[in-house]
Amino acid sequence: MQQDSRAELHLLDGVAFLEGDLTLAHATRMLEQCKAAMQQGVGTIDLSRVGHMDSSAISLILSLRRHAQARKQPVQIRSIPEDLLSLAKLYGVAEHL
């Protein structure tokens, strides 16, 4: 069994870069860190540095969108991997990512 690489959040020029594996083991912590970054003015979440993702990544993205909407704060999620988009299409939520 492959062990998850610890997920981390790095801020650079108003962009929050998620790094490592974004799986159930890390999703709650990453969600809280992303929300905190958004409260500090971050408007872009970048997934280009993420390794392995599971369906909890979809939940994280949808939660961030709801959080931003509730705060009337625009948020851009960029570099969503194709395999995650395919999974979101299967679940019928791709248009919400």
RAUR-V136453 format. One record per backbone hydrogen bond with DSSP energy under -1.0 kcal/mol. NH is the residue of the N-H (numbers start at 0). CO is the residue of the C=O. If there is no record, write none. Layout:
# RAUR-V136453
NH:CO / NH:CO
This chain:
# RAUR-V136453
7:18 / 9:16 / 11:14 / 14:11 / 15:43 / 16:9 / 17:45 / 18:7 / 19:48 / 20:4 / 21:51 / 22:20 / 25:22 / 26:22 / 29:25 / 30:26 / 31:27 / 32:28 / 33:29 / 34:30 / 35:31 / 36:32 / 37:33 / 38:34 / 40:37 / 41:36 / 42:13 / 44:75 / 45:15 / 46:77 / 49:46 / 50:19 / 53:21 / 56:53 / 58:54 / 59:55 / 60:56 / 61:57 / 62:58 / 63:59 / 64:60 / 65:61 / 66:62 / 67:63 / 68:64 / 69:65 / 70:66 / 71:68 / 72:67 / 75:42 / 77:44 / 84:80 / 85:81 / 86:82 / 87:83 / 88:84 / 89:85 / 90:86 / 92:87 / 95:92 / 96:93
